[in-house]
């Protein structure tokens, strides 16, 4: 395969939909697995390395939050990982826009490159603040 062929965008709908279908299918399978095998049970999904070090990373409680959301318990999910619960609708909409754009053969939303960097830095700053707040020595309602 030539370098040019590797850079060409997929031409058929089947080729265009492969990445979104695999991504959404994998996330769906993981969600079903988290619904069936309860991550609230200690060790059911292994041991988190940051928890072993005594630190709650921004992702800590994410598996429990997904399990709680599959049981339609929004309060418990927010208690497990508020950052994930806030981000989840944006992630779902982003996946849907990506898949629909691929289905139609063109992107539905063009994000200006100048907007990507400030949004990414803001999201990282918010996750850093979230991490610090959930690890305060006096305890925090944000702790997983």
C-alpha positions as CSV (number, residue, x, y, z in Angstrom):
1,X,0.0,0.0,0.0
2,X,1.4,3.4,-0.9
3,X,1.6,6.2,1.5
4,X,-1.0,8.2,-0.4
5,X,-3.5,5.3,-0.2
6,X,-3.0,5.1,3.6
7,X,-3.9,8.8,3.8
8,X,-7.0,8.7,1.6
9,X,-10.2,8.8,3.6
10,X,-12.5,5.8,3.4
11,X,-14.8,6.0,0.5
12,X,-17.6,3.6,1.1
13,X,-20.1,3.9,3.9
14,X,-19.0,0.5,5.3
15,X,-15.4,1.7,5.5
16,X,-16.5,5.0,7.1
17,X,-18.6,3.4,9.7
18,X,-16.0,0.8,10.8
19,X,-14.3,3.0,13.5
20,X,-17.5,4.4,15.0
21,X,-19.2,1.0,15.0
22,X,-16.2,-0.7,16.7
23,X,-15.9,2.2,19.2
24,X,-19.6,2.3,20.1
25,X,-19.9,-1.5,20.1
26,X,-16.9,-1.8,22.5
27,X,-18.3,0.9,24.8
28,X,-21.7,-0.8,24.7
29,X,-20.1,-4.2,25.6
30,X,-18.1,-2.6,28.5
31,X,-21.3,-1.0,29.8
32,X,-23.2,-4.3,29.7
33,X,-20.3,-6.0,31.5
34,X,-20.3,-3.2,34.2
35,X,-24.1,-3.6,34.6
36,X,-23.8,-7.4,35.0
37,X,-20.6,-7.5,37.2
38,X,-21.0,-5.0,40.0
39,X,-17.9,-2.8,40.5
40,X,-19.1,-1.9,43.9
41,X,-17.9,-5.3,45.1
42,X,-14.2,-5.0,46.2
43,X,-11.8,-6.5,43.7
44,X,-14.5,-7.5,41.2
45,X,-12.7,-5.5,38.5
46,X,-9.2,-5.8,39.9
47,X,-7.3,-3.2,42.0
48,X,-6.8,0.4,41.0
49,X,-3.1,1.4,41.2
50,X,-3.8,5.0,42.3
51,X,-6.1,3.7,45.1
52,X,-3.3,1.5,46.3
53,X,-1.1,4.6,46.6
54,X,-3.9,6.3,48.6
55,X,-4.8,8.8,45.8
56,X,-8.1,9.1,44.0
57,X,-7.5,10.0,40.4
58,X,-10.1,11.7,38.3
59,X,-11.2,8.3,36.9
60,X,-11.6,6.7,40.3
61,X,-15.2,5.7,40.8
62,X,-15.9,5.8,37.0
63,X,-16.8,2.1,36.8
64,X,-19.1,2.4,39.8
65,X,-20.7,5.5,38.1
66,X,-21.4,3.5,34.9
67,X,-22.9,0.7,36.9
68,X,-25.1,3.2,38.8
69,X,-26.2,4.9,35.6
70,X,-27.2,1.5,34.1
71,X,-29.4,1.1,37.1
72,X,-30.8,4.6,36.6
73,X,-29.4,5.8,39.9
74,X,-28.1,9.3,39.1
75,X,-27.4,10.3,42.7
76,X,-25.3,7.2,43.3
77,X,-23.4,7.7,40.0
78,X,-22.7,11.4,40.9
79,X,-21.5,10.2,44.3
80,X,-19.1,7.7,42.7
81,X,-17.6,10.1,40.1
82,X,-19.3,13.5,39.5
83,X,-16.8,14.4,36.7
84,X,-17.8,11.4,34.7
85,X,-21.6,12.0,35.2
86,X,-21.2,15.6,34.0
87,X,-19.0,14.5,31.0
88,X,-21.1,11.5,29.9
89,X,-23.8,13.4,28.0
90,X,-21.1,15.3,26.1
91,X,-19.4,12.0,25.3
92,X,-22.6,10.4,24.0
93,X,-23.5,13.4,21.9
94,X,-19.9,13.5,20.5
95,X,-20.0,9.8,19.6
96,X,-23.4,10.3,18.0
97,X,-22.3,13.3,15.9
98,X,-19.1,11.4,14.8
99,X,-21.2,8.3,13.8
100,X,-23.8,10.4,12.0
101,X,-21.1,12.4,10.2
102,X,-19.4,9.2,9.1
103,X,-22.7,7.8,8.0
104,X,-23.4,10.8,5.8
105,X,-19.9,11.0,4.5
106,X,-19.1,14.4,6.0
107,X,-18.6,15.8,9.4
108,X,-21.7,17.3,11.1
109,X,-19.7,19.7,13.2
110,X,-16.5,21.4,12.3
111,X,-14.6,22.6,15.4
112,X,-12.2,25.4,14.7
113,X,-8.6,24.4,15.5
114,X,-8.3,27.6,17.6
115,X,-11.1,26.4,19.9
116,X,-9.6,23.0,20.6
117,X,-6.6,24.0,22.6
118,X,-8.5,26.3,25.1
119,X,-11.2,23.7,25.6
120,X,-8.7,21.0,26.2
121,X,-6.7,23.1,28.7
122,X,-9.9,24.1,30.5
123,X,-11.0,20.5,30.8
124,X,-7.6,19.4,32.1
125,X,-7.6,22.3,34.6
126,X,-11.1,21.3,35.8
127,X,-9.9,17.6,36.2
128,X,-6.9,18.8,38.2
129,X,-9.1,20.8,40.5
130,X,-11.5,17.9,40.8
131,X,-8.6,15.6,41.7
132,X,-7.3,18.0,44.3
133,X,-10.7,18.5,45.9
134,X,-11.5,14.8,46.1
135,X,-8.2,14.1,47.8
136,X,-8.3,16.7,50.6
137,X,-7.1,15.4,53.9
138,X,-10.3,16.3,55.7
139,X,-12.3,14.3,53.3
140,X,-14.6,15.5,50.6
141,X,-18.0,14.8,49.3
142,X,-16.2,14.4,45.9
143,X,-14.2,11.4,47.1
144,X,-15.2,8.1,45.4
